[in-house]
Amino acid sequence: MSAPADGLLRGDDGQLRCAWQQNLPDYAHYHDHEWGRPVTDDVRLFEKLCLEGFQAGLSWLTILRKREHFRAAFAGFDPIRVAAFGADDIARLLADAGIVRHRGKIEATINNAARVLEVQAECGRFADYIWGFVPPPDERPQQFDWGTLRQLGQTPTSRSLSKDLLRRGFKFVGPTTCYAFMQAMGLVNDHVEGCAQRAVAETLPRPVNA
């Protein structure tokens, strides 16, 4: 569907929301309760980074509707367990119609689990590392209207995050993927002005090092 000019849709409950959620119940719930809310749990951060990689070339709605199956297939995205996956697991995943059966993305997820463990060994928590990439205020737009936000496919900070992740050996972590990850995990608040959840996201606690 094409978004309204202001990027907003009014739901049956009367609330205005970012139009990308299409007023679909599962998408609207994700928009209201997850997207843009600060996440500091290492497992959930790892999961989202992986799922953003799986999304490449697809819609997030497709991945969202497969997410529970992804969680079952990838041991709840516990990086310790995923890092131990071997050839039998890859064969099992390639045969699993409940996920996106892309060998490169599956192997990248296993690789990235091992890289998360390395970051944890260095930084203490994956979250401490990730939340070191909150963009400075002067990088953020002055207005959060739909026309401005739809231009933010990547930013200097998402490019920095991507470059550092790639340096550490992560895969499927380009700057556009990293910015979508930052939006979803609450490193930035990209709810459109007028969306009921924009003000809510602003009130939520953020990590100290952010």
For each residue, the residues with C-beta under 8 A, 3 or more apart:
1: 19 22
2:
3: 7 19 20 146
4: 7 8 9 19
5: 146
6: 145 146 192 194
7: 3 4 18 19 20 145 146 147 149 150 192
8: 4 16 17 18 19 146 192 194 195
9: 4 16 17 18 19 21 22 23
10: 14 15 16 17
11: 14 15 16 17 23 28
12: 23
13:
14: 10 11
15: 10 11 196
16: 8 9 10 11 194 195 196
17: 8 9 10 11 21 23 28 31 32 195 196 197
18: 7 8 9 21 31 191 192 195 197
19: 1 3 4 7 8 9 22 146 192
20: 3 7 27 31
21: 9 17 18 24 27 28 30 31
22: 1 9 19 27 28 61
23: 9 11 12 17 27 28
24: 21 27 28 61
25: 28 29
26: 29 30 61 64 65
27: 20 21 22 23 24 30 31 61 64
28: 11 17 21 22 23 24 25 31 32
29: 25 26 32 33
30: 21 26 27 33 34 35 64
31: 17 18 20 21 27 28 34 35 197
32: 17 28 29 197
33: 29 30 37
34: 30 31 37 184
35: 30 31 183 184 191 197
36: 183 184 186 188 189 190 191 197 201
37: 33 34 186 201 204
38: 185 186 187 204 205 206 207 210
39: 44 45 48 127 185 186
40: 45 127 131 207
41: 44 45 127
42: 45 46 79 116 120 125 126 127
43: 46 47 76 77 78 79
44: 39 41 47 48 77 185
45: 39 40 41 42 48 49 126 127 130 185
46: 42 43 49 50 77 79 112 113 116 126
47: 43 44 50 51 70 71 74 77
48: 39 44 45 51 52 181 184 185
49: 45 46 52 53 112 170 173 181
50: 46 47 53 54 70 74 77 108 109 112
51: 47 48 54 55 63 67 70
52: 48 49 55 56 172 177 178 180 181 184
53: 49 50 56 105 108 109 112 171 172 173 177
54: 50 51 58 63 70 99 100 102 105 109
55: 51 52 58 59 60 62 63 177 180
56: 52 53 105 172 177
57:
58: 54 55 62 63 100
59: 55 62 63
60: 55 63 64 180
61: 22 24 26 27 64 65
62: 55 58 59 65 66
63: 51 54 55 58 59 60 66 67 70 100
64: 26 27 30 60 61 67
65: 26 61 62
66: 62 63 69 70 98 99 100
67: 51 63 64 70 71
68: 71 72
69: 66 72 73 96 98 99
70: 47 50 51 54 63 66 67 73 74 77 98 99
71: 47 67 68 74 76 77
72: 68 69 76 98
73: 69 70 92 93 96 98 99
74: 47 50 70 71 77 82 93 109
75: 78 81 82
76: 43 71 72 81
77: 43 44 46 47 50 70 71 74 82
78: 43 75 81 82
79: 42 43 46 82 83 113 114 116 117 120 126
80: 83 84 113 117
81: 75 76 78 84 85 113
82: 74 75 77 78 79 85 109 110 113
83: 79 80 110 113 114 116 117
84: 80 81
85: 81 82 89 90 110 113
86: 89 90
87: 90 91
88: 91 92
89: 85 86 92 93 110
90: 85 86 87 93 94 103 106 107 110
91: 87 88 94 95
92: 73 88 89 95 96
93: 73 74 89 90 96 99 101 106
94: 90 91 101 103 106
95: 91 92 101
96: 69 73 92 93 99 101
97: 101
98: 66 69 70 72 73
99: 54 66 69 70 73 93 96
100: 54 58 63 66 105
101: 93 94 95 96 97 106
102: 54 105 106
103: 90 94 106 107
104: 107 108 171 172
105: 53 54 56 100 102 108 109 172
106: 90 93 94 101 102 103 109 110
107: 90 103 104 110 111 171
108: 50 53 104 105 111 112 170 171 172
109: 50 53 54 74 82 105 106 112 113
110: 82 83 85 89 90 106 107 113 114
111: 107 108 114 115 169 170 171
112: 46 49 50 53 108 109 115 116 170 171 172 173
113: 46 79 80 81 82 83 85 109 110 116 117
114: 79 83 110 111 117 118
115: 111 112 118 119 165 168 169 170
116: 42 46 79 83 112 113 119 120 126
117: 79 80 83 113 114 120 121
118: 114 115 121 122 168 169
119: 115 116 122 123 126 129 168
120: 42 79 116 117 123 124 125 126
121: 117 118
122: 118 119 129
123: 119 120 126 128 129
124: 120 128
125: 42 120 128 129
126: 42 45 46 79 116 119 120 123 129 130
127: 39 40 41 42 45 130 131 207
128: 123 124 125 131 132 207 209
129: 119 122 123 125 126 132
130: 45 126 127 133 161 185 187
131: 40 127 128 134 187 206 207 209 210
132: 128 129 209
133: 130 157 160 161 164 182 187
134: 131 157 187 188 206 210
135: 139 140 155 156 157 182 187 188
136: 139 140 157
137: 140
138:
139: 135 136 155 156 157
140: 135 136 137 188
141: 144 148 149 152
142:
143: 148 193
144: 141 148 149 189 190 191 192 193 198
145: 6 7 148 149 192 193
146: 3 5 6 7 8 19 149 150 192
147: 7 150 151
148: 141 143 144 145 151 152
149: 7 141 144 145 146 152 190 192
150: 7 146 147
151: 147 148
152: 141 148 149 155 179 190
153: 176 179
154: 158 159 175 176 178 179
155: 135 139 152 158 159 175 179
156: 135 139 159 160
157: 133 134 135 136 139 160 161 182
158: 154 155 161 162 175 176 178 179 182
159: 154 155 156 162 163 175 178
160: 133 156 157 163 164
161: 130 133 157 158 164 165 173 175 178 182
162: 158 159 165 166 173 174 175 177 178
163: 159 160 166 167
164: 133 160 161 167 168
165: 115 161 162 168 170 173 178
166: 162 163 169 170 171 173
167: 163 164
168: 115 118 119 164 165
169: 111 115 118 166
170: 49 108 111 112 115 165 166 173
171: 53 104 107 108 111 112 166
172: 52 53 56 104 105 108 112 177
173: 49 53 112 161 162 165 166 170 177 178
174: 162 177 178
175: 154 155 158 159 161 162 178 179
176: 153 154 158 179 180
177: 52 53 55 56 162 172 173 174 180 181
178: 52 154 158 159 161 162 165 173 174 175 181 182
179: 152 153 154 155 158 175 176 182 183
180: 52 55 60 176 177 183 184
181: 48 49 52 177 178 184 185
182: 133 135 157 158 161 178 179 185 187 188
183: 35 36 179 180 187 188 190
184: 34 35 36 48 52 180 181
185: 38 39 44 45 48 130 181 182
186: 36 37 38 39 189 201 204 206
187: 38 130 131 133 134 135 182 183 210
188: 36 134 135 140 182 183
189: 36 144 186 198 201 202
190: 36 144 149 152 183
191: 18 35 36 144 195 197 198 201
192: 6 7 8 18 19 144 145 146 149 195 198
193: 143 144 145 198
194: 6 8 16 198
195: 8 16 17 18 191 192 198
196: 15 16 17 199 200
197: 17 18 31 32 35 36 191 200 201
198: 144 189 191 192 193 194 195 201 202
199: 196 202 203
200: 196 197 203 204
201: 36 37 186 189 191 197 198 204
202: 189 198 199
203: 199 200
204: 37 38 186 200 201
205: 38
206: 38 131 134 186 210
207: 38 40 127 128 131 210
208:
209: 128 131 132
210: 38 131 134 187 206 207
